[in-house]
């Protein structure tokens, strides 16, 4: 496995993030795509900037593992509003082109908050939209990584229904714990369809156990990676046993300085492998 970090964890812009990541010992970076405008002319990841982004990463020996389309949490392709779905499809197509241009293999397509996948109808809309998008991803070798709070069986069913090697699951080791899932069991069940992994910490408290309807996202990253309740070593072992060899990307909190915290995250991953 390869250990990386999100751009937002290092709290710096694209011009600095690859050098910072390399100096801290990481091998890859996930870039933050915060608004659609970022990838349009004049934006920080506009077509005119992409050669420079790719070259800067290569110069620093960093792989651009992925791009995270955070703004899709406002409305995504499982939405019950056709206009919102059409807009999300357009932006995901732009994201596919962005990833291809900068050499990122995975586009993270998130489904949290207002974009949560609701009921069988939401899953049907999700599958239908992914079938529309899969050929675009296949043409340029980009993989769509779906990140949601769906249970493992539903995630597997979505990937199987779409039937494309360019659609898979972006799995977060702590988010599932926040909705009451067993992280190790999910890692074992999903390893064959996981396209990338977020490393994050979760801390149990004396309050209620989280559910999909009432998630405990408030308890994410309350401690440094490896110091909470996420069974990091068992998760990495389960992923490895299932054949996962890709990137594990830190989406962690800051404890102390940014650099010291990021170094500690990497050491925790290395110690657990």
Secondary structure, 3 states (H helix, E strand, C coil): CEEEEEHHHHCCCHHHHHHHHHHHCCCEEEEEECCHHHHCCCCCCCHHHHHHHHHHHHHCCCEEEEEEEHHHHCCCCCCCCHHHHHHHHHHHHHHHHHHHHHCCCEEEEECCHHHCCCHHHHHHHHHHHHHHHHHHHHHHCCEEEEECCCCHHHHHHHHHHHCCCCEEEEEECCHHHHCCCCHHHHHHHHCCCEEEEEECCECCCCCCCCCCCCCCHHHECCCCCCCCCCCHHHHHHHHHHCCCCCEEEECCCCCCCHHHHHHHHHHHHHHHC
